[in-house]
Amino acid sequence: MSTHSLYAWKRKFAKTASGETEKDAEIRRLKRELARVSEERDILKKATAYFARDAK
């Protein structure tokens, strides 16, 4: 195992100051982004239905 590999592994699995790993932080970020995008999608679906009703 090279020194670079060891440092890469340590960085990947090291805990941050708050006690979470980088992977945990990425999962939290992705969940927040998914919630935001889902909310935007729901708003657009409602707006599409509203404007489609007015077009008739």
PDB file of N, CA, C and O in Angstrom:
ATOM      1  N   MET A   1       0.853  -1.168   0.000  1.00  0.00           N
ATOM      2  CA  MET A   1       0.000   0.000   0.000  1.00  0.00           C
ATOM      3  C   MET A   1       0.902   1.235   0.000  1.00  0.00           C
ATOM      4  O   MET A   1       1.823   1.347   0.810  1.00  0.00           O
ATOM      5  N   SER A   2       0.632   2.128  -0.892  1.00  0.00           N
ATOM      6  CA  SER A   2       1.458   3.326  -0.962  1.00  0.00           C
ATOM      7  C   SER A   2       1.018   4.343   0.081  1.00  0.00           C
ATOM      8  O   SER A   2      -0.078   4.251   0.634  1.00  0.00           O
ATOM      9  N   THR A   3       1.865   5.291   0.337  1.00  0.00           N
ATOM     10  CA  THR A   3       1.553   6.360   1.283  1.00  0.00           C
ATOM     11  C   THR A   3       0.341   7.152   0.813  1.00  0.00           C
ATOM     12  O   THR A   3      -0.512   7.546   1.609  1.00  0.00           O
ATOM     13  N   HIS A   4       0.283   7.377  -0.494  1.00  0.00           N
ATOM     14  CA  HIS A   4      -0.857   8.123  -1.052  1.00  0.00           C
ATOM     15  C   HIS A   4      -2.169   7.389  -0.798  1.00  0.00           C
ATOM     16  O   HIS A   4      -3.167   8.006  -0.425  1.00  0.00           O
ATOM     17  N   SER A   5      -2.168   6.073  -0.999  1.00  0.00           N
ATOM     18  CA  SER A   5      -3.375   5.279  -0.766  1.00  0.00           C
ATOM     19  C   SER A   5      -3.807   5.349   0.688  1.00  0.00           C
ATOM     20  O   SER A   5      -4.996   5.449   0.991  1.00  0.00           O
ATOM     21  N   LEU A   6      -2.845   5.296   1.569  1.00  0.00           N
ATOM     22  CA  LEU A   6      -3.152   5.364   2.987  1.00  0.00           C
ATOM     23  C   LEU A   6      -3.787   6.706   3.344  1.00  0.00           C
ATOM     24  O   LEU A   6      -4.781   6.745   4.069  1.00  0.00           O
ATOM     25  N   TYR A   7      -3.231   7.794   2.848  1.00  0.00           N
ATOM     26  CA  TYR A   7      -3.803   9.111   3.126  1.00  0.00           C
ATOM     27  C   TYR A   7      -5.183   9.264   2.490  1.00  0.00           C
ATOM     28  O   TYR A   7      -6.076   9.867   3.086  1.00  0.00           O
ATOM     29  N   ALA A   8      -5.364   8.724   1.288  1.00  0.00           N
ATOM     30  CA  ALA A   8      -6.670   8.793   0.630  1.00  0.00           C
ATOM     31  C   ALA A   8      -7.712   8.028   1.442  1.00  0.00           C
ATOM     32  O   ALA A   8      -8.834   8.501   1.622  1.00  0.00           O
ATOM     33  N   TRP A   9      -7.337   6.846   1.930  1.00  0.00           N
ATOM     34  CA  TRP A   9      -8.249   6.046   2.741  1.00  0.00           C
ATOM     35  C   TRP A   9      -8.581   6.768   4.044  1.00  0.00           C
ATOM     36  O   TRP A   9      -9.737   6.819   4.466  1.00  0.00           O
ATOM     37  N   LYS A  10      -7.557   7.318   4.667  1.00  0.00           N
ATOM     38  CA  LYS A  10      -7.758   8.029   5.939  1.00  0.00           C
ATOM     39  C   LYS A  10      -8.684   9.217   5.750  1.00  0.00           C
ATOM     40  O   LYS A  10      -9.566   9.454   6.575  1.00  0.00           O
ATOM     41  N   ARG A  11      -8.489   9.974   4.660  1.00  0.00           N
ATOM     42  CA  ARG A  11      -9.336  11.137   4.376  1.00  0.00           C
ATOM     43  C   ARG A  11     -10.776  10.701   4.118  1.00  0.00           C
ATOM     44  O   ARG A  11     -11.716  11.370   4.550  1.00  0.00           O
ATOM     45  N   LYS A  12     -10.949   9.588   3.419  1.00  0.00           N
ATOM     46  CA  LYS A  12     -12.284   9.111   3.068  1.00  0.00           C
ATOM     47  C   LYS A  12     -13.062   8.673   4.293  1.00  0.00           C
ATOM     48  O   LYS A  12     -14.263   8.923   4.384  1.00  0.00           O
ATOM     49  N   PHE A  13     -12.400   8.025   5.231  1.00  0.00           N
ATOM     50  CA  PHE A  13     -13.099   7.449   6.369  1.00  0.00           C
ATOM     51  C   PHE A  13     -12.882   8.192   7.682  1.00  0.00           C
ATOM     52  O   PHE A  13     -13.406   7.780   8.717  1.00  0.00           O
ATOM     53  N   ALA A  14     -12.132   9.256   7.654  1.00  0.00           N
ATOM     54  CA  ALA A  14     -11.873  10.005   8.883  1.00  0.00           C
ATOM     55  C   ALA A  14     -13.137  10.734   9.332  1.00  0.00           C
ATOM     56  O   ALA A  14     -13.951  11.175   8.521  1.00  0.00           O
ATOM     57  N   LYS A  15     -13.265  10.838  10.594  1.00  0.00           N
ATOM     58  CA  LYS A  15     -14.402  11.574  11.142  1.00  0.00           C
ATOM     59  C   LYS A  15     -14.075  13.066  11.143  1.00  0.00           C
ATOM     60  O   LYS A  15     -12.936  13.476  11.365  1.00  0.00           O
ATOM     61  N   THR A  16     -15.114  13.863  10.888  1.00  0.00           N
ATOM     62  CA  THR A  16     -14.937  15.308  10.951  1.00  0.00           C
ATOM     63  C   THR A  16     -15.041  15.750  12.399  1.00  0.00           C
ATOM     64  O   THR A  16     -15.239  14.922  13.288  1.00  0.00           O
ATOM     65  N   ALA A  17     -14.911  17.028  12.643  1.00  0.00           N
ATOM     66  CA  ALA A  17     -14.973  17.559  14.006  1.00  0.00           C
ATOM     67  C   ALA A  17     -16.323  17.245  14.654  1.00  0.00           C
ATOM     68  O   ALA A  17     -16.399  17.062  15.869  1.00  0.00           O
ATOM     69  N   SER A  18     -17.391  17.183  13.849  1.00  0.00           N
ATOM     70  CA  SER A  18     -18.711  16.908  14.405  1.00  0.00           C
ATOM     71  C   SER A  18     -18.961  15.412  14.587  1.00  0.00           C
ATOM     72  O   SER A  18     -20.022  15.023  15.075  1.00  0.00           O
ATOM     73  N   GLY A  19     -18.004  14.570  14.204  1.00  0.00           N
ATOM     74  CA  GLY A  19     -18.137  13.140  14.415  1.00  0.00           C
ATOM     75  C   GLY A  19     -18.742  12.386  13.246  1.00  0.00           C
ATOM     76  O   GLY A  19     -19.030  11.197  13.383  1.00  0.00           O
ATOM     77  N   GLU A  20     -18.945  13.016  12.119  1.00  0.00           N
ATOM     78  CA  GLU A  20     -19.514  12.312  10.973  1.00  0.00           C
ATOM     79  C   GLU A  20     -18.456  12.151   9.883  1.00  0.00           C
ATOM     80  O   GLU A  20     -17.513  12.939   9.803  1.00  0.00           O
ATOM     81  N   THR A  21     -18.612  11.158   9.072  1.00  0.00           N
ATOM     82  CA  THR A  21     -17.669  10.940   7.991  1.00  0.00           C
ATOM     83  C   THR A  21     -18.069  11.800   6.788  1.00  0.00           C
ATOM     84  O   THR A  21     -19.176  12.336   6.735  1.00  0.00           O
ATOM     85  N   GLU A  22     -17.164  11.919   5.839  1.00  0.00           N
ATOM     86  CA  GLU A  22     -17.479  12.668   4.622  1.00  0.00           C
ATOM     87  C   GLU A  22     -18.641  12.017   3.887  1.00  0.00           C
ATOM     88  O   GLU A  22     -19.465  12.703   3.282  1.00  0.00           O
ATOM     89  N   LYS A  23     -18.703  10.700   3.942  1.00  0.00           N
ATOM     90  CA  LYS A  23     -19.793   9.982   3.291  1.00  0.00           C
ATOM     91  C   LYS A  23     -21.132  10.362   3.924  1.00  0.00           C
ATOM     92  O   LYS A  23     -22.113  10.585   3.215  1.00  0.00           O
ATOM     93  N   ASP A  24     -21.174  10.435   5.252  1.00  0.00           N
ATOM     94  CA  ASP A  24     -22.401  10.832   5.944  1.00  0.00           C
ATOM     95  C   ASP A  24     -22.813  12.250   5.561  1.00  0.00           C
ATOM     96  O   ASP A  24     -23.994  12.528   5.354  1.00  0.00           O
ATOM     97  N   ALA A  25     -21.841  13.133   5.471  1.00  0.00           N
ATOM     98  CA  ALA A  25     -22.129  14.517   5.098  1.00  0.00           C
ATOM     99  C   ALA A  25     -22.674  14.580   3.672  1.00  0.00           C
ATOM    100  O   ALA A  25     -23.595  15.349   3.395  1.00  0.00           O
ATOM    101  N   GLU A  26     -22.114  13.782   2.772  1.00  0.00           N
ATOM    102  CA  GLU A  26     -22.592  13.753   1.385  1.00  0.00           C
ATOM    103  C   GLU A  26     -24.010  13.203   1.322  1.00  0.00           C
ATOM    104  O   GLU A  26     -24.830  13.711   0.557  1.00  0.00           O
ATOM    105  N   ILE A  27     -24.310  12.193   2.095  1.00  0.00           N
ATOM    106  CA  ILE A  27     -25.666  11.633   2.131  1.00  0.00           C
ATOM    107  C   ILE A  27     -26.654  12.684   2.621  1.00  0.00           C
ATOM    108  O   ILE A  27     -27.732  12.840   2.046  1.00  0.00           O
ATOM    109  N   ARG A  28     -26.293  13.403   3.678  1.00  0.00           N
ATOM    110  CA  ARG A  28     -27.178  14.465   4.187  1.00  0.00           C
ATOM    111  C   ARG A  28     -27.408  15.531   3.134  1.00  0.00           C
ATOM    112  O   ARG A  28     -28.536  15.990   2.956  1.00  0.00           O
ATOM    113  N   ARG A  29     -26.344  15.938   2.424  1.00  0.00           N
ATOM    114  CA  ARG A  29     -26.462  16.953   1.381  1.00  0.00           C
ATOM    115  C   ARG A  29     -27.376  16.467   0.264  1.00  0.00           C
ATOM    116  O   ARG A  29     -28.220  17.221  -0.219  1.00  0.00           O
ATOM    117  N   LEU A  30     -27.215  15.229  -0.143  1.00  0.00           N
ATOM    118  CA  LEU A  30     -28.039  14.689  -1.222  1.00  0.00           C
ATOM    119  C   LEU A  30     -29.505  14.557  -0.806  1.00  0.00           C
ATOM    120  O   LEU A  30     -30.399  14.777  -1.624  1.00  0.00           O
ATOM    121  N   LYS A  31     -29.757  14.206   0.432  1.00  0.00           N
ATOM    122  CA  LYS A  31     -31.142  14.137   0.919  1.00  0.00           C
ATOM    123  C   LYS A  31     -31.793  15.515   0.921  1.00  0.00           C
ATOM    124  O   LYS A  31     -32.963  15.649   0.563  1.00  0.00           O
ATOM    125  N   ARG A  32     -31.036  16.549   1.324  1.00  0.00           N
ATOM    126  CA  ARG A  32     -31.577  17.912   1.293  1.00  0.00           C
ATOM    127  C   ARG A  32     -31.892  18.329  -0.132  1.00  0.00           C
ATOM    128  O   ARG A  32     -32.942  18.912  -0.398  1.00  0.00           O
ATOM    129  N   GLU A  33     -30.973  18.026  -1.057  1.00  0.00           N
ATOM    130  CA  GLU A  33     -31.179  18.389  -2.453  1.00  0.00           C
ATOM    131  C   GLU A  33     -32.376  17.639  -3.036  1.00  0.00           C
ATOM    132  O   GLU A  33     -33.152  18.217  -3.798  1.00  0.00           O
ATOM    133  N   LEU A  34     -32.535  16.368  -2.692  1.00  0.00           N
ATOM    134  CA  LEU A  34     -33.674  15.585  -3.164  1.00  0.00           C
ATOM    135  C   LEU A  34     -34.988  16.184  -2.663  1.00  0.00           C
ATOM    136  O   LEU A  34     -35.956  16.273  -3.417  1.00  0.00           O
ATOM    137  N   ALA A  35     -35.024  16.589  -1.415  1.00  0.00           N
ATOM    138  CA  ALA A  35     -36.235  17.201  -0.861  1.00  0.00           C
ATOM    139  C   ALA A  35     -36.565  18.498  -1.590  1.00  0.00           C
ATOM    140  O   ALA A  35     -37.730  18.763  -1.883  1.00  0.00           O
ATOM    141  N   ARG A  36     -35.553  19.306  -1.884  1.00  0.00           N
ATOM    142  CA  ARG A  36     -35.778  20.569  -2.590  1.00  0.00           C
ATOM    143  C   ARG A  36     -36.294  20.323  -3.995  1.00  0.00           C
ATOM    144  O   ARG A  36     -37.242  20.975  -4.433  1.00  0.00           O
ATOM    145  N   VAL A  37     -35.678  19.387  -4.704  1.00  0.00           N
ATOM    146  CA  VAL A  37     -36.074  19.103  -6.079  1.00  0.00           C
ATOM    147  C   VAL A  37     -37.479  18.487  -6.112  1.00  0.00           C
ATOM    148  O   VAL A  37     -38.265  18.778  -7.013  1.00  0.00           O
ATOM    149  N   SER A  38     -37.786  17.649  -5.141  1.00  0.00           N
ATOM    150  CA  SER A  38     -39.126  17.057  -5.071  1.00  0.00           C
ATOM    151  C   SER A  38     -40.178  18.135  -4.843  1.00  0.00           C
ATOM    152  O   SER A  38     -41.255  18.091  -5.437  1.00  0.00           O
ATOM    153  N   GLU A  39     -39.872  19.094  -3.990  1.00  0.00           N
ATOM    154  CA  GLU A  39     -40.800  20.195  -3.732  1.00  0.00           C
ATOM    155  C   GLU A  39     -41.001  21.037  -4.992  1.00  0.00           C
ATOM    156  O   GLU A  39     -42.126  21.421  -5.309  1.00  0.00           O
ATOM    157  N   GLU A  40     -39.922  21.321  -5.705  1.00  0.00           N
ATOM    158  CA  GLU A  40     -40.031  22.075  -6.952  1.00  0.00           C
ATOM    159  C   GLU A  40     -40.887  21.323  -7.962  1.00  0.00           C
ATOM    160  O   GLU A  40     -41.724  21.923  -8.636  1.00  0.00           O
ATOM    161  N   ARG A  41     -40.683  20.011  -8.070  1.00  0.00           N
ATOM    162  CA  ARG A  41     -41.464  19.190  -8.994  1.00  0.00           C
ATOM    163  C   ARG A  41     -42.947  19.253  -8.659  1.00  0.00           C
ATOM    164  O   ARG A  41     -43.782  19.401  -9.552  1.00  0.00           O
ATOM    165  N   ASP A  42     -43.282  19.140  -7.364  1.00  0.00           N
ATOM    166  CA  ASP A  42     -44.678  19.178  -6.952  1.00  0.00           C
ATOM    167  C   ASP A  42     -45.321  20.524  -7.274  1.00  0.00           C
ATOM    168  O   ASP A  42     -46.475  20.581  -7.698  1.00  0.00           O
ATOM    169  N   ILE A  43     -44.571  21.604  -7.072  1.00  0.00           N
ATOM    170  CA  ILE A  43     -45.081  22.938  -7.388  1.00  0.00           C
ATOM    171  C   ILE A  43     -45.324  23.063  -8.885  1.00  0.00           C
ATOM    172  O   ILE A  43     -46.351  23.596  -9.303  1.00  0.00           O
ATOM    173  N   LEU A  44     -44.392  22.579  -9.694  1.00  0.00           N
ATOM    174  CA  LEU A  44     -44.552  22.655 -11.146  1.00  0.00           C
ATOM    175  C   LEU A  44     -45.718  21.807 -11.629  1.00  0.00           C
ATOM    176  O   LEU A  44     -46.417  22.208 -12.560  1.00  0.00           O
ATOM    177  N   LYS A  45     -45.948  20.650 -11.026  1.00  0.00           N
ATOM    178  CA  LYS A  45     -47.082  19.818 -11.404  1.00  0.00           C
ATOM    179  C   LYS A  45     -48.395  20.545 -11.120  1.00  0.00           C
ATOM    180  O   LYS A  45     -49.315  20.503 -11.937  1.00  0.00           O
ATOM    181  N   LYS A  46     -48.488  21.211  -9.970  1.00  0.00           N
ATOM    182  CA  LYS A  46     -49.698  21.953  -9.620  1.00  0.00           C
ATOM    183  C   LYS A  46     -49.894  23.135 -10.559  1.00  0.00           C
ATOM    184  O   LYS A  46     -51.015  23.414 -10.985  1.00  0.00           O
ATOM    185  N   ALA A  47     -48.807  23.830 -10.882  1.00  0.00           N
ATOM    186  CA  ALA A  47     -48.908  24.971 -11.781  1.00  0.00           C
ATOM    187  C   ALA A  47     -49.325  24.529 -13.180  1.00  0.00           C
ATOM    188  O   ALA A  47     -50.114  25.210 -13.835  1.00  0.00           O
ATOM    189  N   THR A  48     -48.807  23.410 -13.636  1.00  0.00           N
ATOM    190  CA  THR A  48     -49.172  22.885 -14.955  1.00  0.00           C
ATOM    191  C   THR A  48     -50.655  22.544 -15.000  1.00  0.00           C
ATOM    192  O   THR A  48     -51.339  22.868 -15.970  1.00  0.00           O
ATOM    193  N   ALA A  49     -51.151  21.895 -13.958  1.00  0.00           N
ATOM    194  CA  ALA A  49     -52.570  21.557 -13.906  1.00  0.00           C
ATOM    195  C   ALA A  49     -53.425  22.821 -13.874  1.00  0.00           C
ATOM    196  O   ALA A  49     -54.467  22.877 -14.527  1.00  0.00           O
ATOM    197  N   TYR A  50     -53.007  23.813 -13.137  1.00  0.00           N
ATOM    198  CA  TYR A  50     -53.749  25.071 -13.031  1.00  0.00           C
ATOM    199  C   TYR A  50     -53.831  25.786 -14.393  1.00  0.00           C
ATOM    200  O   TYR A  50     -54.905  26.213 -14.816  1.00  0.00           O
ATOM    201  N   PHE A  51     -52.688  25.904 -15.061  1.00  0.00           N
ATOM    202  CA  PHE A  51     -52.683  26.603 -16.338  1.00  0.00           C
ATOM    203  C   PHE A  51     -53.353  25.796 -17.446  1.00  0.00           C
ATOM    204  O   PHE A  51     -53.927  26.379 -18.365  1.00  0.00           O
ATOM    205  N   ALA A  52     -53.290  24.474 -17.375  1.00  0.00           N
ATOM    206  CA  ALA A  52     -53.973  23.636 -18.353  1.00  0.00           C
ATOM    207  C   ALA A  52     -55.477  23.800 -18.203  1.00  0.00           C
ATOM    208  O   ALA A  52     -56.197  23.782 -19.201  1.00  0.00           O
ATOM    209  N   ARG A  53     -55.964  23.957 -16.988  1.00  0.00           N
ATOM    210  CA  ARG A  53     -57.391  24.155 -16.745  1.00  0.00           C
ATOM    211  C   ARG A  53     -57.839  25.496 -17.294  1.00  0.00           C
ATOM    212  O   ARG A  53     -58.939  25.597 -17.839  1.00  0.00           O
ATOM    213  N   ASP A  54     -57.014  26.530 -17.165  1.00  0.00           N
ATOM    214  CA  ASP A  54     -57.359  27.858 -17.666  1.00  0.00           C
ATOM    215  C   ASP A  54     -57.325  27.917 -19.189  1.00  0.00           C
ATOM    216  O   ASP A  54     -58.003  28.762 -19.775  1.00  0.00           O
ATOM    217  N   ALA A  55     -56.573  27.065 -19.837  1.00  0.00           N
ATOM    218  CA  ALA A  55     -56.432  27.102 -21.291  1.00  0.00           C
ATOM    219  C   ALA A  55     -57.684  26.572 -21.998  1.00  0.00           C
ATOM    220  O   ALA A  55     -57.876  26.845 -23.183  1.00  0.00           O
ATOM    221  N   LYS A  56     -58.525  25.831 -21.307  1.00  0.00           N
ATOM    222  CA  LYS A  56     -59.719  25.244 -21.920  1.00  0.00           C
ATOM    223  C   LYS A  56     -60.814  26.244 -22.112  1.00  0.00           C
ATOM    224  O   LYS A  56     -61.882  25.899 -22.617  1.00  0.00           O
TER     225      LYS A  56
END
